[in-house]
């Protein structure tokens, strides 16, 4: 992400103690909370939770401190390394920023991390364990180690000479994905509650389903059975049929 200024959303001292993925998450969360008019809401903070997923967490912080450890010794490793590196810190700092005291954790499930975060938030509201959830995902994994790892897995597109054709996930001639970074956060709450407080409603989430292919560490099952079952569960939750 180019030209991102974390100081729009936090103090300079605070920003220095956060990995870039946390800075991204805070920016997205602040925008979402403001858009949903939650900052000055009379809602019970104990009923507002945060789930922000991340597949790699503070990997840039990990690389930087590992380099410091090797070159300068253990005494020079930052005392902030652990809270900067942990994947759940993005959720934690957002909850602290706004005083939200409901469920607060991180989903770590590779490329599905943010999808799981939104799904978990949906379930928590349905189960009456929260009234409002701040949910989404954040990644900042464009680092030497991460890029080398994905490249050696043959997961990245090799169309370096023609970048406009590199990202084509649904093309039969696709040859890998293109890494990006950034964050996205949404506010979930029951329809009636959102209407009652005059919130701007952007969309309605009516169903959610989650499965595992139990097939391969990175590749999905060739027959698409896992995705099919996840969609079936989502439609069941929503009370709709394929023909609808």
C-alpha positions in Angstrom: 0.0 0.0 0.0 1.5 3.3 -1.1 1.3 6.6 0.8 -0.4 5.2 3.9 0.0 7.6 6.8 -0.6 5.9 10.2 -0.4 9.2 12.0 -3.9 10.0 10.7 -5.1 7.4 13.2 -2.6 7.3 16.0 0.2 9.2 17.7 3.8 8.9 16.4 5.0 7.2 19.6 2.2 4.6 19.3 2.9 4.0 15.6 6.5 3.1 16.4 5.4 0.3 18.6 3.1 -1.3 16.0 4.0 -3.5 13.1 2.7 -2.2 9.7 -0.1 -4.8 9.7 -1.4 -3.4 13.0 -1.2 0.1 11.6 -3.2 -0.9 8.7 -5.8 -2.6 10.9 -6.1 0.5 13.1 -6.7 2.7 10.2 -9.4 0.5 8.7 -11.1 0.0 12.1 -11.1 3.8 12.8 -12.8 4.4 9.5 -15.3 1.7 10.0 -16.2 2.7 13.6 -16.7 6.3 12.5 -18.7 5.4 9.5 -21.0 3.3 11.7 -21.3 6.1 14.3 -20.0 3.9 17.1 -17.5 6.2 18.7 -20.1 8.0 20.8 -22.7 5.3 20.8 -24.6 4.6 24.1 -24.2 0.8 23.5 -22.7 -1.3 26.3 -18.9 -1.6 25.5 -19.0 -5.1 27.1 -21.3 -6.1 24.2 -19.0 -4.9 21.4 -16.2 -7.2 20.3 -13.3 -7.2 17.9 -12.0 -10.0 15.6 -9.3 -9.1 13.1 -7.7 -11.9 11.2 -4.2 -12.1 9.9 -2.3 -15.0 8.2 1.2 -13.7 8.9 0.9 -11.1 11.7 4.0 -9.0 12.3 6.3 -10.8 9.9 8.2 -7.7 9.1 8.9 -7.2 12.8 10.0 -10.8 13.0 12.5 -10.4 10.2 13.9 -7.1 11.6 14.4 -8.5 15.1 15.9 -11.8 13.8 18.4 -9.8 11.8 19.2 -7.7 14.9 19.6 -10.8 17.0 22.1 -12.4 14.6 24.1 -9.2 13.9 24.1 -7.5 17.3 23.1 -10.2 19.8 20.0 -10.9 22.0 20.4 -7.8 24.1 19.5 -5.6 21.2 16.2 -7.3 20.4 13.3 -4.9 20.9 11.3 -5.3 24.2 8.3 -4.6 22.0 9.0 -7.5 19.7 6.4 -10.0 21.1 3.4 -7.6 21.2 4.4 -6.2 17.8 4.7 -9.7 16.2 1.6 -11.4 17.7 -1.2 -11.8 15.2 -3.8 -10.9 17.8 -2.3 -7.6 18.7 -4.3 -5.8 15.9 -7.6 -6.8 17.6 -6.2 -5.9 21.0 -5.2 -2.4 20.1 -8.5 -1.7 18.4 -10.4 -2.8 21.4 -8.2 -0.6 23.6 -8.6 2.4 21.4 -12.4 2.4 21.6 -12.8 0.7 25.0 -14.7 -2.3 23.4 -14.7 -5.1 26.0 -16.6 -7.9 24.3 -15.0 -11.0 22.6 -11.5 -10.0 21.3 -9.2 -12.4 19.4 -7.6 -13.1 16.0 -8.3 -15.8 13.4 -5.2 -17.2 11.8 -6.1 -19.4 8.8 -4.0 -18.3 5.9 -6.0 -16.7 3.1 -9.3 -17.4 4.9 -8.3 -15.4 8.0 -10.5 -12.4 7.5 -13.4 -14.5 6.1 -13.3 -16.6 9.3 -13.2 -13.3 11.4 -16.4 -12.1 9.8 -18.0 -15.5 10.1 -17.1 -15.8 13.8 -18.4 -12.3 14.4 -21.7 -13.3 12.7 -22.0 -16.4 14.9 -21.3 -14.4 18.1 -24.1 -12.0 17.3 -26.5 -14.9 16.4 -25.6 -16.6 19.7 -26.3 -13.4 21.7 -22.7 -13.3 22.9 -22.3 -9.8 21.4 -24.5 -7.0 20.1 -21.9 -5.4 17.7 -18.7 -6.8 16.3 -15.8 -5.1 14.6 -14.5 -7.7 12.1 -12.0 -7.9 9.2 -8.4 -8.7 8.3 -5.0 -7.1 7.9 -1.8 -8.2 6.2 1.6 -6.6 5.6 3.7 -9.5 4.3 5.5 -8.0 1.4 8.9 -8.7 3.0 12.0 -10.5 1.7 11.4 -13.7 3.7 7.7 -13.9 2.8 8.2 -13.2 -0.9 11.0 -15.7 -1.1 8.9 -18.3 0.6 5.9 -17.9 -1.6 8.1 -17.7 -4.7 9.8 -21.0 -3.8 6.4 -22.6 -3.3 5.6 -21.6 -6.9 2.6 -19.8 -5.6 3.4 -16.4 -7.2 2.7 -15.4 -10.7 5.8 -15.2 -12.9 4.3 -12.7 -15.4 6.8 -10.1 -14.2 7.2 -8.7 -17.7 3.4 -8.2 -18.1 2.1 -7.3 -14.6 -1.4 -6.4 -15.9 -2.0 -10.0 -16.8 -0.5 -11.5 -13.6 -3.5 -11.4 -11.2 -6.2 -13.6 -12.9 -7.4 -16.1 -10.3 -10.3 -17.4 -12.4 -8.4 -17.8 -15.7 -7.6 -21.3 -16.9 -4.1 -20.0 -17.8 -3.4 -18.5 -14.3 0.1 -19.2 -13.0 -0.1 -17.9 -9.4 -1.2 -14.9 -7.4 0.1 -11.4 -6.8 0.9 -10.5 -3.2 -0.7 -7.3 -1.8 -1.1 -5.7 1.6 -3.7 -3.6 3.4 -6.7 -4.1 5.7 -10.5 -4.2 5.6 -12.9 -3.9 8.5 -16.7 -4.0 8.8 -19.1 -3.4 11.6 -21.7 -6.2 12.1 -24.9 -5.9 14.2 -28.5 -7.1 14.0 -30.6 -5.4 11.3 -33.2 -4.1 13.8 -30.5 -2.6 16.1 -28.8 -0.9 13.2 -32.1 0.5 11.9 -33.1 1.7 15.3 -30.0 3.8 15.8 -30.0 5.2 12.3 -26.8 3.5 11.1 -26.0 3.4 7.4 -26.5 -0.2 6.3 -24.2 -1.2 3.5 -25.2 -4.9 3.2 -26.9 -7.8 5.0 -25.0 -11.0 5.9 -27.6 -13.8 6.1 -25.5 -17.0 6.1 -22.1 -18.4 6.9 -20.5 -21.8 6.4 -17.0 -23.1 7.1 -15.4 -26.5 6.2 -12.0 -28.1 5.7 -11.1 -30.1 2.6 -8.7 -32.3 4.7 -6.8 -32.8 1.4 -3.6 -30.9 1.0 -1.6 -28.3 3.0 -2.1 -25.6 0.2 -4.2 -27.0 -2.7 -8.0 -27.4 -2.5 -9.6 -30.7 -3.3 -9.9 -31.0 -7.1 -13.6 -31.9 -6.9 -14.5 -28.7 -5.1 -16.3 -30.7 -2.3 -15.1 -28.4 0.5 -16.3 -25.2 -1.1 -19.5 -26.9 -2.1 -20.2 -27.9 1.5 -19.3 -24.5 2.9 -21.8 -22.9 0.5 -24.5 -25.5 1.4 -24.0 -24.7 5.1 -24.1 -21.0 4.4 -27.4 -21.3 2.6 -28.8 -23.6 5.3 -28.0 -20.9 7.9 -29.6 -18.3 5.8 -32.7 -20.4 5.1 -32.4 -20.2 1.4 -32.2 -22.7 -1.5 -29.9 -22.8 -4.5 -32.7 -21.9 -6.8 -33.5 -18.8 -4.7 
